[in-house]
Amino acid sequence: MKNHNIIVHPANEQELNVIKAFFEALKIKFEVAEKSPYNSDVVDKVLQGKTDIEDGKGISLSIEELNKLCE
């Protein structure tokens, strides 16, 4: 049987406990990662970019303008 990976993002400890109980009840093997698989510097930059856009600090480019920047 092929293995499948599922990534779940519980919002709090209670949700995590419910998910663990569910998997245990169905006898599904699982593991809880103690560390995020994502580079924290990259995550911080992405979140900062999102905040900047929400604060009106972003700019809009057309596809043509973007292509010119990439030449």
C-alpha positions as CSV (number, residue, x, y, z in Angstrom):
1,M,0.0,0.0,0.0
2,K,1.3,3.5,-0.9
3,N,2.0,5.9,2.0
4,H,0.2,9.2,2.0
5,N,1.3,12.3,3.8
6,I,-1.1,14.7,5.5
7,I,-0.1,18.0,6.9
8,V,-2.5,19.4,9.5
9,H,-2.3,22.8,11.2
10,P,-4.2,22.8,14.5
11,A,-4.8,26.2,15.9
12,N,-4.3,25.2,19.5
13,E,-3.5,22.4,21.9
14,Q,-7.1,21.3,22.1
15,E,-7.4,20.8,18.3
16,L,-4.1,18.9,18.3
17,N,-5.4,16.5,21.1
18,V,-8.6,15.9,19.1
19,I,-6.7,15.1,16.0
20,K,-4.3,12.7,17.9
21,A,-7.3,11.0,19.5
22,F,-9.0,10.5,16.1
23,F,-5.9,9.0,14.5
24,E,-5.3,6.7,17.5
25,A,-8.9,5.6,17.4
26,L,-8.5,4.6,13.8
27,K,-5.1,3.0,14.5
28,I,-3.5,5.4,12.0
29,K,0.2,5.9,12.5
30,F,1.2,9.5,12.9
31,E,3.9,11.8,14.2
32,V,3.8,15.3,15.6
33,A,6.7,17.5,14.3
34,E,8.2,19.6,17.0
35,K,9.7,22.0,14.5
36,S,8.2,23.6,11.5
37,P,9.6,22.3,8.2
38,Y,9.7,25.9,6.9
39,N,12.7,28.2,7.2
40,S,11.6,30.8,9.8
41,D,13.4,33.7,8.0
42,V,11.4,33.0,4.8
43,V,8.2,32.7,6.7
44,D,8.9,36.1,8.5
45,K,9.6,37.8,5.1
46,V,6.4,36.4,3.5
47,L,4.3,37.5,6.5
48,Q,6.0,41.0,6.4
49,G,5.2,41.2,2.7
50,K,1.6,40.4,3.4
51,T,1.4,43.1,6.1
52,D,3.1,45.6,3.8
53,I,0.5,45.0,1.1
54,E,-2.4,45.3,3.6
55,D,-0.8,48.6,4.7
56,G,-0.8,49.9,1.1
57,K,3.0,49.6,0.7
58,G,2.8,47.3,-2.3
59,I,2.8,48.1,-6.0
60,S,1.0,46.6,-9.0
61,L,2.7,45.4,-12.1
62,S,1.3,44.2,-15.4
63,I,2.6,41.0,-16.9
64,E,4.4,43.2,-19.5
65,E,6.1,45.3,-16.8
66,L,7.1,42.2,-15.0
67,N,8.5,40.6,-18.1
68,K,10.6,43.7,-18.8
69,L,12.1,43.5,-15.3
70,C,13.1,39.9,-16.0
71,E,14.9,40.6,-19.3
